[in-house]
Amino acid sequence: MRRHSPAVDCGIVATLIFLNLLVIAPFLTTDFSSQPWNNDYTYIGMSRMFRDRPWSWNSLQYGGAPFHYLYPPLFHILVLALPVHSLGRAYHLLSGASYALVPVAFYIAALQLFRSRRLAAALALLLSFSPTVLYYLLPDFRAFAGNYRHGPWNFVALVASNESAHTLSLALVLLVLTAAWRDRWLAAALLAAAVFLLNWAGIIGLLMVLTAVGVARSRDLGYGQAALRVAGVAGIGYGLAAFWITPDCIYTTKLLDRVVLRHIQPSTPWNGVTWMVLSGATVVLAISLWPRIKPAGAFVLALLAISGAVVVSYSATGSYLLPLPHRYVQEFNVGLVLAIGCLAAAAWKWRRPLGVLVLAVSAIPAVPFLAKAWTVQQRGVDPHSTLAFQISDWLAHHAGSARVLVAGELEGSLNIWADVAQAGGSAQGVSNYLVPAAHRQVTLGCGAPQTEARIAELWLRALDVRYLAVHGPASAEHFHWFVRPERFAAWPVVWTNGAGDTIYRLPPPDEREAVVVDLAQMKQLGQLRATDDAQFLEAYVAWARGIREAHIHWLSPERAELRADTRPGEAVLIKVNHDAGWSPSEGAIGRDPIGFLLVNGTPKAPVTLQFGASWSVWLGRGITAVTILLLFCAIWRGHFAGSRLSWFWVTATVAVVPAICAYGILPLHTPGTVAVAERAYGRLQPPLISPSSIVDGVTFAQPPLARGGVISIFGTRLGSKSDNVRVWIGPRTAEILYRDPNQVNLRLPPDAPPIADVSVEVNGCRGNSFAVSTK
């Protein structure tokens, strides 16, 4: 490779950017897509919150939480920095640019690994347009990608799931690899800090790549120095990002995995196949440590071993080695393309035509994908025509400051158009895990309808929810995450579109946001045992109505003025989540039995309630400040010139050790309601029919379905062989012909109505329902 050919490199980079942007042109030119349930609406909603809301207290989701729990900020800052009016368009432009940057960063990294422009460019084109051998190793992913012309996984991840922040993280991670390979350790650390501020999945991908770099660089640096330097990159990267990724932010994200994710996307227990995959990954990793293997080959083997263990074990057995293991197919695919590069380089040295043949064969799957890549991309729609906008707009104009409960696609999209507080949210940014668990109880509680209706009402009163948006079987909403929506039919209706969607108002009497409560009575309530503990909820709701009203005036989401006539033994209950950052101008704060805020004391004047930085946030800010100071000192004193770079791991240690200590303290203060929430997510597992998954059992055609014919229903938790399973077609059950946990085949009754409500019941627990047309 010629040392100085910047014009050639610029030409290759420009070509890669142009071709990748051309492939995703429909996506790139989209404003709002036709899929309000997808991640793009969630990202746009969060960007709007970053733009319009203070970065202190997030009062709009899950009963409130520190704003930095919502999401790392960098992706949303970049969205807001684009000079376009629409956030939807800005999101798609940034996502498209991120997609095009991945092959560019890959080319730069491959150029360092193989020292060949031709090979690096060829591999970047393979990464851009060919699925290579990925789908042959992962048949489940092949089936999913078939809906997207078996495109390269970066394309599938962007178009199907809108993993935009992770895509941008992957580009930066590849640049971290390049910088570390060239001994630009400070540059690698700065890029790592950007990854920490972009995306949680990207952070794990960064650690995978850094581990592989450590294995590869151990040949010239030695094992100890290689480990210290890559650990220094990760440590300093975290230190620079610790002002936002504070210890409490990391801890609440860990709780999200433990309480929520492992239950809504359950992992199968480890089995013999899982251990075989792990054993194979261990062997590959051990081979990568063999000194006779060249550094590029060692890196590729190590990356394949680490990322492959996660992805292959999930694909083969459904076992989770990491949360949401499907997210790391992108890193695994990078390793596979680099492995093709190793094979092509070896073949080229032996017989040049053979090296070309390896690349040509790998490129063949790109042909059918490129022929119709545009056809599988979503086209834009006017967001005002969507159900999500219609309900959000009504709530924005009528809900006022009241809290609402919505489900499904509205949880992520509500805050695009409305500053309305909800009991749900964007599936992250939670401080009080009992709130989403109660949300799940209201939507998916599948006990006796009258009992569940009463428990739902008690929870809505306890959480100070005034409005409930419910989607019936005929709704156009994507998920239908309400079990037995008829439970709420007796409640006052304030809006309906006549097509299965209804907004109910909680029956009188209205609850009050702030009340004076008796502390002695609170102690008599005892502990909440489960989210369906009706006895506790009855007592709690009666207590939370208070002795007398307190007056609270919110000056901003993080500041309020409180007036109350309190006496000894009394406190003011404010129905927002407790957090260590809250402080009153007089008195002290505490938490009530479900995690809401108590202001104790007997003030004689109005009290100002202020949310500020907690000790964990101050610690994170201090870590960032000290990390920056140490880096400047190292630069000033010329420590970059040294060969051992001891300052590097010292700075990383100073950043990481305090965070580890704080992380060790935080579990000691975890409230007992977290365990209640975890049990609720484990217990509330009704059978759920997947969207658009009631089809003709022979042709798999969409409705209308032939009466008397065989139909198939696909979903989750549809019952094992030992379960008692029934399928309801309206008020009647149907004849089941075949079933497994994810599929039920049945015969549609000959006298089925023209529009039939379909639901599955397992052991007396009936799940969600969809209305289908018959003929």
C-alpha positions in Angstrom: 0.0 0.0 0.0 1.3 3.4 -0.9 1.8 5.5 2.2 0.4 8.8 0.9 -2.7 8.6 -1.4 -5.2 10.9 0.2 -7.0 11.5 -3.1 -7.6 7.8 -3.5 -8.9 7.4 0.0 -11.2 10.4 -0.4 -12.5 9.0 -3.6 -13.2 5.6 -2.0 -14.9 7.3 1.0 -17.0 9.5 -1.3 -18.1 6.5 -3.3 -19.0 4.5 -0.3 -21.1 7.4 1.1 -22.8 8.0 -2.2 -23.7 4.3 -2.9 -25.0 3.7 0.7 -27.1 6.9 0.7 -28.5 5.8 -2.7 -29.6 2.4 -1.4 -31.5 4.0 1.5 -32.8 7.0 -0.5 -36.5 6.4 0.5 -35.6 6.1 4.2 -33.4 9.2 3.9 -36.1 11.4 2.5 -38.8 10.3 5.0 -40.3 12.7 7.5 -42.6 10.4 9.5 -42.9 6.8 8.6 -46.1 4.7 8.4 -45.0 2.7 11.5 -45.8 4.7 14.7 -44.9 1.6 16.7 -41.3 1.5 15.6 -38.3 3.0 17.3 -38.1 6.0 15.0 -41.2 7.5 16.7 -39.7 6.8 20.1 -36.4 8.5 19.1 -38.2 11.5 17.7 -40.3 11.8 20.8 -37.2 11.8 23.0 -35.5 14.3 20.7 -38.4 16.6 21.1 -38.1 16.2 24.9 -34.4 17.1 24.7 -35.4 20.2 22.7 -38.4 21.5 24.7 -38.0 20.2 28.2 -35.5 21.1 30.9 -32.7 18.6 31.4 -33.3 18.2 35.1 -36.5 16.4 36.0 -38.5 14.4 33.5 -42.1 14.7 34.7 -43.7 13.1 31.6 -42.9 9.4 32.0 -43.2 6.7 34.7 -44.3 9.1 37.4 -41.1 11.2 36.9 -37.4 10.5 36.9 -34.1 12.4 36.6 -33.9 13.5 32.9 -30.5 11.9 32.4 -32.2 8.5 32.9 -34.1 9.0 29.6 -31.3 8.4 27.1 -27.6 9.3 26.5 -27.7 12.8 24.9 -25.4 12.8 21.9 -27.7 11.3 19.3 -30.5 13.8 20.2 -28.1 16.7 20.3 -27.0 15.8 16.7 -30.7 15.5 15.6 -31.4 19.0 17.1 -28.3 20.5 15.5 -29.5 19.7 11.9 -30.8 22.8 10.2 -34.2 21.4 9.3 -37.6 22.3 10.7 -39.1 18.8 11.2 -37.7 16.5 13.9 -38.8 13.5 11.9 -36.8 14.7 8.9 -33.8 15.5 11.1 -34.0 12.0 12.6 -34.0 10.3 9.2 -31.2 12.4 7.8 -29.0 11.7 10.8 -29.9 8.0 10.8 -29.1 7.8 7.0 -25.8 9.6 7.5 -24.9 7.2 10.4 -25.7 4.3 8.1 -23.4 5.6 5.4 -20.6 6.3 7.9 -20.4 2.7 9.0 -18.8 1.3 5.8 -16.5 4.4 5.7 -15.3 3.7 9.2 -15.1 0.0 8.3 -12.9 0.9 5.3 -10.6 3.0 7.5 -10.3 0.2 10.1 -9.8 -2.5 7.4 -7.1 -0.4 5.8 -5.2 -0.5 9.1 -5.7 -4.2 9.6 -4.8 -5.4 6.1 -2.7 -2.6 4.7 -4.4 -2.9 1.3 -6.7 -0.3 -0.2 -8.2 -2.7 -2.7 -9.0 -5.3 -0.1 -10.4 -2.7 2.4 -12.6 -1.1 -0.3 -13.9 -4.5 -1.4 -14.7 -5.5 2.1 -16.5 -2.2 2.7 -18.6 -2.8 -0.3 -19.4 -6.3 1.0 -20.4 -4.9 4.4 -22.6 -2.3 2.6 -24.5 -4.6 0.2 -24.0 -8.3 1.0 -25.2 -10.4 3.9 -22.2 -12.7 3.2 -22.5 -15.9 5.3 -24.4 -14.3 8.2 -27.8 -15.8 7.4 -26.4 -19.3 6.9 -25.0 -19.2 10.4 -28.2 -17.6 11.9 -31.3 -19.2 10.4 -33.7 -17.2 12.6 -32.2 -14.0 11.5 -32.3 -15.2 7.9 -36.1 -15.6 8.2 -36.5 -12.2 9.7 -34.3 -10.6 7.1 -36.2 -12.3 4.3 -38.8 -9.5 4.7 -36.1 -7.1 3.7 -34.7 -8.8 0.6 -32.0 -10.6 2.7 -30.1 -7.3 2.9 -27.0 -6.8 4.9 -27.7 -6.7 8.6 -26.9 -3.0 8.9 -29.7 -2.3 6.4 -32.1 -4.6 8.2 -31.3 -3.1 11.6 -31.9 0.4 10.3 -35.0 -0.2 8.1 -36.7 -2.8 10.2 -35.9 -1.6 13.7 -34.5 1.9 13.4 -31.4 1.1 15.5 -30.0 4.5 14.5 -28.1 5.4 17.6 -26.5 1.9 17.7 -25.6 2.3 14.0 -23.8 5.6 14.7 -22.1 4.0 17.7 -20.8 1.2 15.5 -19.2 3.7 13.1 -17.4 5.4 16.1 -16.4 2.0 17.6 -14.7 1.1 14.3 -12.8 4.4 14.5 -11.8 3.5 18.1 -10.4 0.3 16.6 -8.4 2.3 14.0 -7.0 4.8 16.6 -6.0 2.0 19.0 -4.3 0.0 16.2 -2.2 3.1 15.4 -1.4 3.8 19.1 -3.5 6.9 19.1 -4.8 6.0 22.6 -6.1 9.5 23.5 -8.0 9.7 20.3 -9.5 6.2 21.0 -10.5 7.4 24.5 -12.2 10.5 23.1 -14.1 8.4 20.5 -15.0 6.0 23.3 -16.5 8.8 25.3 -18.7 9.7 22.4 -19.9 6.1 22.3 -20.7 6.2 26.0 -22.9 9.3 25.3 -24.7 7.7 22.3 -26.2 4.4 23.1 -26.2 1.6 25.7 -25.9 -1.2 23.1 -23.0 0.7 21.5 -21.2 0.7 24.8 -21.3 -3.1 25.0 -20.2 -3.3 21.4 -17.3 -1.0 22.2 -16.2 -3.3 25.0 -16.3 -6.3 22.7 -14.1 -4.6 20.1 -11.7 -3.3 22.8 -11.3 -6.8 24.2 -10.5 -8.1 20.7 -8.0 -5.2 20.3 -6.3 -6.1 23.5 -5.9 -9.7 22.3 -4.4 -8.6 19.0 -2.1 -5.9 20.4 -0.7 -8.2 23.1 1.8 -9.5 20.4 3.7 -6.2 20.3 2.8 -4.6 23.6 2.7 -7.7 25.9 -0.4 -8.9 27.6 -0.1 -6.5 30.6 0.4 -3.3 28.6 -2.3 -4.3 26.0 -4.8 -4.9 28.8 -3.9 -1.6 30.6 -4.2 0.4 27.4 -7.6 -0.9 26.3 -8.9 -0.7 29.8 -7.6 2.9 29.8 -9.6 3.7 26.7 -12.7 2.3 28.3 -12.0 3.9 31.7 -11.2 7.4 30.3 -14.1 7.2 27.9 -16.4 6.5 30.8 -14.8 9.2 32.9 -15.5 11.8 30.2 -19.1 10.7 30.0 -19.7 10.2 33.7 -21.4 13.6 34.1 -24.4 12.0 32.3 -23.8 8.2 32.7 -23.7 8.5 36.5 -23.5 5.5 38.8 -27.3 5.7 39.6 -28.0 5.9 35.8 -26.1 2.7 35.3 -27.8 1.1 38.2 -31.3 2.0 37.1 -30.5 0.7 33.6 -29.3 -2.6 35.2 -32.6 -2.8 37.0 -34.4 -2.3 33.7 -32.8 -5.5 32.4 -33.5 -7.4 35.6 -37.1 -6.2 36.2 -38.4 -5.6 32.7 -36.4 -6.8 29.7 -35.7 -10.4 30.9 -39.5 -10.9 31.4 -41.0 -9.2 28.3 -38.4 -10.9 26.1 -37.8 -14.0 28.1 -34.6 -16.0 27.7 -34.6 -19.8 27.7 -32.4 -21.5 30.3 -28.9 -22.4 29.3 -28.7 -25.9 27.9 -26.2 -28.3 26.3 -26.2 -26.3 23.0 -25.5 -23.1 24.9 -22.5 -24.7 26.6 -21.4 -26.1 23.2 -21.5 -22.5 21.8 -19.6 -21.1 24.7 -17.0 -23.9 24.5 -16.5 -23.3 20.8 -16.1 -19.5 21.5 -13.6 -20.3 24.2 -11.6 -22.4 21.8 -11.6 -19.7 19.1 -10.6 -17.1 21.7 -7.8 -19.3 22.8 -6.6 -19.8 19.2 -6.6 -16.0 18.8 -4.0 -15.8 21.7 -1.6 -18.0 19.8 1.5 -15.8 19.1 2.1 -17.1 15.6 -1.3 -15.7 14.4 -0.9 -12.2 12.8 -2.5 -9.3 14.7 -5.3 -8.8 12.2 -6.2 -12.5 12.3 -6.1 -12.5 16.1 -8.4 -9.5 16.3 -10.9 -11.1 13.9 -10.9 -14.4 15.8 -11.4 -12.7 19.1 -14.2 -10.5 17.9 -16.0 -13.5 16.3 -15.6 -15.5 19.6 -17.0 -12.7 21.8 -19.8 -11.4 19.6 -20.5 -14.8 18.2 -21.0 -16.4 21.6 -23.7 -13.8 22.3 -25.5 -14.0 19.0 -25.2 -17.7 18.1 -26.3 -18.9 21.5 -29.4 -16.7 21.2 -30.1 -17.8 17.6 -29.5 -21.5 18.4 -31.2 -21.8 21.8 -32.8 -18.5 22.8 -30.4 -18.1 25.6 -29.3 -14.6 26.7 -25.6 -14.0 27.5 -26.3 -10.3 27.4 -29.5 -8.2 27.5 -31.2 -8.1 24.1 -28.5 -10.2 22.3 -30.0 -9.7 18.9 -28.6 -6.1 19.0 -25.0 -7.4 18.6 -25.5 -9.0 15.2 -24.0 -5.8 13.8 -20.7 -6.4 15.6 -20.7 -10.1 14.7 -21.3 -9.2 11.1 -18.3 -6.9 11.1 -16.2 -9.8 12.4 -17.6 -12.1 9.6 -16.7 -9.6 6.9 -13.2 -9.1 8.3 -12.9 -12.9 8.3 -13.7 -13.0 4.6 -10.9 -10.4 4.3 -8.5 -12.7 6.1 -9.4 -15.6 3.8 -9.2 -13.4 0.7 -5.8 -12.1 1.7 -4.4 -15.6 2.4 -5.9 -16.8 -1.0 -4.4 -13.8 -2.8 -0.9 -14.7 -1.6 -1.3 -18.3 -2.8 -3.2 -17.7 -6.0 -4.5 -14.2 -6.9 -7.5 -15.4 -8.8 -8.5 -17.5 -5.8 -8.5 -14.3 -3.6 -10.7 -12.5 -6.2 -13.0 -15.6 -6.2 -13.5 -15.4 -2.5 -14.6 -11.8 -2.7 -16.8 -12.4 -5.8 -18.7 -15.4 -4.2 -19.3 -13.3 -1.1 -20.7 -10.5 -3.2 -23.3 -12.7 -5.0 -26.1 -12.3 -2.4 -25.9 -8.5 -2.9 -27.5 -8.8 -6.4 -31.1 -9.7 -5.5 -30.9 -7.3 -2.6 -29.8 -4.3 -4.6 -32.4 -5.1 -7.3 -35.3 -4.3 -4.9 -33.8 -2.5 -1.9 -36.1 0.5 -2.3 -39.3 -1.7 -2.3 -38.9 -2.8 1.3 -38.4 0.6 2.8 -41.2 2.5 4.5 -42.7 5.5 2.8 -43.6 8.6 4.7 -47.0 9.6 5.8 -48.7 12.7 7.1 -48.4 12.1 10.9 -51.6 13.9 11.5 -53.4 11.0 9.8 -52.2 8.5 12.3 -54.1 7.3 15.3 -51.1 8.1 17.5 -51.4 11.8 16.6 -55.2 11.9 17.0 -55.1 10.6 20.5 -52.1 12.6 21.5 -53.6 15.8 20.1 -56.9 15.2 22.0 -54.9 14.6 25.2 -52.7 17.7 24.6 -55.8 19.9 24.4 -58.0 18.3 27.1 -55.9 16.4 29.6 -54.2 19.5 31.0 -51.8 18.7 33.8 -53.5 15.3 34.4 -51.5 12.1 34.1 -52.7 9.5 31.5 -52.2 5.9 30.8 -51.7 4.8 27.2 -50.2 1.6 25.8 -48.5 0.2 22.8 -47.4 2.6 20.1 -48.6 5.7 22.0 -46.1 5.1 24.8 -43.2 6.1 22.6 -45.0 8.6 20.4 -47.2 10.5 22.8 -44.5 13.1 23.7 -43.9 14.0 20.0 -47.0 16.1 20.1 -48.0 16.5 23.7 -46.5 17.6 27.0 -48.8 15.2 28.8 -47.5 13.1 31.7 -48.1 9.3 31.4 -47.7 6.3 33.6 -45.8 4.6 30.8 -43.0 5.8 28.6 -40.2 4.9 26.1 -39.2 1.7 27.9 -36.3 3.3 29.7 -35.7 6.2 32.0 -37.4 4.6 35.0 -36.7 5.5 38.6 -39.7 3.8 40.3 -40.2 0.4 38.8 -43.5 -0.1 40.5 -45.1 2.4 38.1 -44.4 0.4 34.9 -45.4 -2.8 36.8 -48.7 -1.2 37.7 -49.1 -0.2 34.1 -48.6 -3.8 33.1 -51.2 -4.9 35.7 -53.8 -2.5 34.3 -53.2 -3.5 30.7 -52.4 -7.2 30.9 -54.1 -8.4 34.1 -56.0 -11.4 33.0 -57.9 -12.5 36.1 -61.7 -12.3 36.6 -62.9 -9.2 34.6 -64.7 -7.5 37.5 -61.7 -8.1 39.8 -59.2 -6.8 37.3 -61.4 -3.8 36.6 -61.4 -2.9 40.2 -57.6 -3.4 40.6 -57.1 -1.3 37.5 -59.2 1.5 38.9 -57.3 1.4 42.2 -54.0 1.6 40.5 -55.1 4.5 38.3 -56.3 6.4 41.5 -53.0 5.5 43.3 -50.9 6.8 40.4 -53.1 9.9 40.0 -54.1 8.9 36.5 -57.2 10.7 35.1 -57.4 9.4 31.5 -57.1 5.9 30.0 -56.7 5.3 26.3 -58.0 1.8 25.4 -57.7 0.0 22.1 -60.3 -2.6 21.3 -60.2 -5.6 18.9 -61.1 -3.5 15.9 -58.5 -0.8 16.6 -55.9 0.1 14.0 -53.4 0.4 16.8 -50.5 -2.0 16.2 -50.1 -4.0 19.4 -53.6 -4.2 21.2 -51.9 -4.5 24.6 -55.1 -4.5 26.5 -56.5 -7.7 27.9 -60.4 -7.7 28.0 -60.8 -4.0 27.1 -64.5 -4.4 27.8 -63.5 -4.1 31.5 -63.7 -0.4 31.2 -66.9 -0.1 29.3 -68.8 1.4 32.3 -66.5 4.3 32.7 -67.2 7.8 31.4 -66.2 8.1 27.7 -64.7 11.4 26.7 -63.5 10.5 23.2 -63.9 7.8 20.7 -63.3 7.4 17.0 -65.9 4.7 16.6 -63.3 2.3 15.3 -62.2 0.6 18.5 -60.3 3.4 20.2 -61.7 5.1 23.3 -60.4 7.5 25.9 -62.1 7.0 29.3 -62.0 9.4 32.2 -61.6 7.8 35.7 -65.0 7.8 37.5 -65.5 10.4 40.2 -64.2 11.3 42.7 -61.1 12.8 41.3 -57.8 12.3 43.2 -55.7 15.3 44.2 -52.0 15.7 43.3 -51.0 16.9 46.7 -52.7 16.2 50.0 -51.9 16.2 53.7 -51.6 12.7 55.1 -51.3 11.0 58.4 -48.0 9.3 59.0 -49.3 7.0 61.7 -51.9 5.7 59.3 -49.3 5.2 56.6 -47.4 2.8 58.9 -50.5 0.8 59.4 -50.8 0.2 55.7 -48.1 -2.5 55.8 -46.2 -3.6 52.7 -47.5 -4.1 49.2 -47.2 -7.8 48.4 -48.1 -7.8 44.7 -49.5 -5.6 42.1 -52.8 -7.4 42.4 -52.9 -6.9 46.2 -56.4 -5.4 46.3 -56.6 -5.2 50.1 -53.4 -3.0 50.2 -54.6 -0.9 47.2 -58.0 -0.2 48.8 -56.3 1.0 52.0 -53.6 2.9 50.2 -56.1 4.8 48.0 -58.2 5.7 51.0 -55.1 7.0 52.9 -53.7 8.8 49.8 -56.9 10.9 49.6 -55.5 12.6 52.6 -56.8 14.5 55.6 -57.1 17.8 53.8 -55.9 19.3 50.5 -52.5 20.7 50.0 -51.9 23.4 47.3 -49.0 22.9 44.9 -48.1 25.2 42.1 -45.5 23.9 39.6 -43.3 26.8 38.5 -41.4 24.4 36.2 -41.0 20.6 35.9 -38.3 20.7 38.6 -39.6 23.5 40.9 -42.8 23.9 42.8 -44.4 26.1 45.5 -46.2 24.1 48.2 -48.8 25.4 50.7 -50.3 23.2 53.3 -51.6 23.3 56.8 -49.7 20.4 58.4 -49.5 19.4 62.1 -47.3 17.1 64.1 -47.5 13.6 62.7 -48.5 14.7 59.3 -46.8 15.2 55.9 -47.6 16.3 52.4 -47.9 13.6 49.8 -47.1 14.7 46.3 -47.9 12.1 43.6 -44.6 12.2 41.8 -41.7 9.9 42.3 -39.3 10.3 45.2 -35.7 11.0 44.3 -32.6 12.0 46.3 -32.4 15.1 44.2 -35.6 16.6 45.6 -35.1 19.1 48.5 -37.6 21.4 50.2 -36.8 24.8 51.6 -38.1 23.6 54.9 -38.6 20.1 56.3 -37.3 16.8 54.9 -38.3 14.4 52.1 -39.2 10.8 52.3 -41.1 8.2 50.2 -44.6 6.7 50.7 -45.3 2.9 50.3 -45.4 3.0 46.5 -42.5 5.4 46.0 -44.2 8.8 45.8 -42.8 11.9 47.4 -43.4 12.9 51.1 -42.5 16.3 52.5 -42.2 16.0 56.2 -42.3 18.8 58.7 -44.7 21.5 59.9 -43.8 24.6 57.9 -45.3 27.9 58.8 -44.8 29.5 55.4 -44.9 28.3 51.7 -42.3 25.7 51.0 -40.3 25.7 47.7 -39.7 22.2 46.4 -36.6 22.0 44.1 -35.1 19.2 42.2 -31.3 19.4 41.9 -28.3 17.1 41.5 -28.1 14.1 43.9 -24.9 12.9 45.4 -24.5 10.4 42.5 -24.8 13.1 39.9 -22.3 15.3 41.7 -20.0 12.3 41.8 -20.4 11.8 38.0 -19.7 15.4 37.4 -16.7 15.3 39.6 -15.3 12.2 37.8 -15.6 14.0 34.4 -13.9 17.2 35.8 -11.0 15.2 37.3 -10.7 13.1 34.1 -10.4 16.2 32.0 -7.9 17.8 34.5 -5.7 14.7 34.5 -5.7 14.6 30.7 -4.7 18.2 30.4 -1.9 17.7 32.9 -0.7 14.6 31.0 -0.6 16.6 27.7 1.1 19.6 29.4 3.8 17.4 30.9 4.4 15.4 27.7 3.3 12.0 29.0 2.1 11.1 25.5 5.7 10.7 24.5 6.3 7.8 26.8 6.2 4.2 25.7 4.4 2.8 28.8 1.7 5.5 29.1 1.3 4.9 32.8 -0.8 8.1 33.1 -3.4 6.4 30.9 -4.5 3.7 33.1 -4.0 5.9 36.2 -6.5 8.4 34.8 -8.8 5.5 34.0 -8.5 4.1 37.5 -9.3 7.5 39.1 -12.4 7.7 36.9 -13.7 4.1 37.4 -13.0 3.3 41.0 -15.3 5.9 42.6 -18.1 4.9 40.2 -17.6 1.2 41.2 -17.8 2.1 44.8 -20.9 4.2 44.3 -22.5 1.4 42.3 -21.8 -0.9 45.2 -23.6 1.4 47.6 -26.8 2.0 45.5 -28.3 -1.6 45.8 -28.3 -1.1 49.6 -31.0 1.5 49.2 -33.1 -0.3 46.6 -36.8 -0.1 47.8 -38.8 -3.3 48.3 -41.2 -2.3 45.6 -38.5 -3.3 43.0 -39.0 -6.9 44.0 -42.8 -6.5 43.8 -42.4 -5.1 40.3 -40.1 -7.9 39.2 -42.6 -10.5 40.4 -45.3 -8.7 38.5 -43.4 -8.8 35.3 -42.8 -12.5 35.8 -46.4 -13.2 36.7 -48.3 -11.1 34.2 -47.6 -13.3 31.1 -50.9 -13.6 29.2 -50.9 -15.2 25.7 -50.4 -12.4 23.2 -51.3 -12.5 19.5 -48.7 -10.7 17.4 -49.9 -7.9 15.1 -51.1 -9.0 11.6 -50.6 -12.6 12.6 -54.0 -14.1 12.1 -53.8 -15.5 8.6 -55.0 -18.3 6.3 -53.5 -21.5 7.6 -52.6 -22.8 4.1 -51.6 -19.7 2.0 -50.8 -17.4 5.0 -52.8 -14.8 3.3 -54.2 -11.8 5.3 -57.9 -11.5 6.1 -60.6 -11.9 5.0 -60.5 -15.5 6.1 -62.7 -18.3 4.7 -65.4 -19.5 7.1 -65.0 -23.2 7.7 -61.3 -23.0 6.6 -58.1 -23.4 8.6 -56.5 -20.3 10.0 -53.2 -19.8 11.9 -52.5 -17.5 14.8 -49.0 -16.6 15.7 -47.9 -15.0 18.9 -46.1 -15.7 22.2 -47.0 -17.8 25.2 -49.8 -19.6 23.4 -49.5 -22.6 25.7 -47.5 -25.8 26.0 -48.8 -29.3 25.6 -49.9 -29.6 29.2 -51.8 -26.3 29.2 -55.5 -25.9 28.7 -55.8 -23.7 25.6 -58.9 -22.3 24.0 -59.3 -19.9 21.1 -62.3 -17.5 21.2 -64.0 -16.4 18.0 -66.4 -13.8 19.4 -68.4 -15.5 22.2 -67.6 -19.1 21.0 -64.6 -21.3 21.1 -63.1 -22.9 17.9 -61.7 -26.3 17.1 -57.9 -26.4 17.6 -56.1 -28.5 15.0 -52.5 -27.9 16.1 -50.7 -25.7 18.6 -47.3 -24.9 20.1 -46.1 -22.0 22.2 -45.9 -19.6 19.2 -48.6 -20.9 16.9 -52.2 -22.2 17.0 -54.0 -23.7 14.0 -57.8 -23.9 14.1 -60.9 -24.2 12.0 -62.9 -21.1 11.7 -66.5 -21.8 12.5 -68.7 -21.9 9.4 -71.1 -19.4 11.0 -68.5 -17.0 12.1 -69.7 -13.3 11.9 -68.4 -11.0 9.1 -66.1 -9.3 11.7 -64.9 -11.7 14.4 -63.0 -10.9 17.6 -60.2 -13.5 18.1 -58.3 -14.1 21.3 -56.4 -17.0 22.9 -57.0 -18.2 26.5 -54.4 -20.3 28.3 -55.3 -21.9 31.7 -58.1 -19.3 32.1 -56.0 -16.3 31.2 -57.3 -14.6 28.1 -54.9 -12.5 26.2 -55.2 -9.6 23.7 -57.7 -9.6 20.9 -57.9 -8.6 17.2 -60.9 -8.3 15.0 -60.6 -10.0 11.6 -62.9 -10.1 8.6 -64.3 -13.3 7.3 -66.0 -14.4 4.2 
